[in-house]
Amino acid sequence: MKTSDKQGSTSSRIAALTGRPGVGKTTALMRVVELLRRDGFRVGGFYTRELRETGVRKGFEVVDIESGETALLASASAGPGPRIGRYVVMLSNLEKLGVASLEKSLETCDVLAVDEVGPMELLSNKFVETVEKILRSGKPSVFTVHVSATHPIAESIRRLAGENLYVLDTVNRDRVPRVIYEVVKKWLRS
């Protein structure tokens, strides 16, 4: 079963998912979270989800994994702020909810989950600094990384994940969450 592009072994406790948009990276990440929580591990961080209205994507929101609290990450509506494509990115919401959830989880959780390291999130220097802190922490962490992200922090995640970098596709996306779960569980028990 080939679920990853072998990038060489690594001693870091980083796993990462990448793949084309819409392949199921967030769904796979949340399945890993669910499996770890079922075993009693505390998982924190955030994930992003689409906001749709009558089948049309209108934006994205960021969701704190532990509390379920949400905030608007990006909107197709006009407004102030940096733009990625047709979306205005709400950096203050990302930082107040997403980055804050990462900082809190770094102190209080067994595992961190970060969805996603992508163009919108990488506009925030606070986000980048917090991800750097996570990478240095040694805490077991699972990231989703936008397939075309070339930012140095995205490259660092891919490199540190090494053999635990999984390129999700329609063939392996149902198996990969269990593989990552087993890897993270091993890290937590060592």
Number of C-alpha atoms within 10 A of each C-alpha: 6 9 18 18 12 13 14 12 12 13 9 20 22 28 24 29 29 25 19 13 10 9 15 18 28 20 16 21 24 18 18 23 22 16 16 19 13 10 9 10 16 16 23 26 28 28 23 20 16 14 16 11 9 6 7 9 12 16 20 20 19 23 23 20 23 14 11 10 13 19 18 20 27 26 20 16 11 10 12 9 13 14 18 14 10 13 20 20 27 24 22 15 18 27 18 11 20 29 25 19 23 26 18 12 22 22 10 13 17 17 24 25 24 24 25 23 22 17 18 20 21 17 17 18 12 16 21 19 13 17 21 14 14 19 19 10 13 12 19 23 24 28 27 26 26 19 15 13 15 13 13 10 18 23 13 14 23 23 19 22 26 23 19 28 27 27 21 23 17 9 9 15 20 15 13 25 24 15 15 23 20 15 16 21 17 11 15 14 6 5
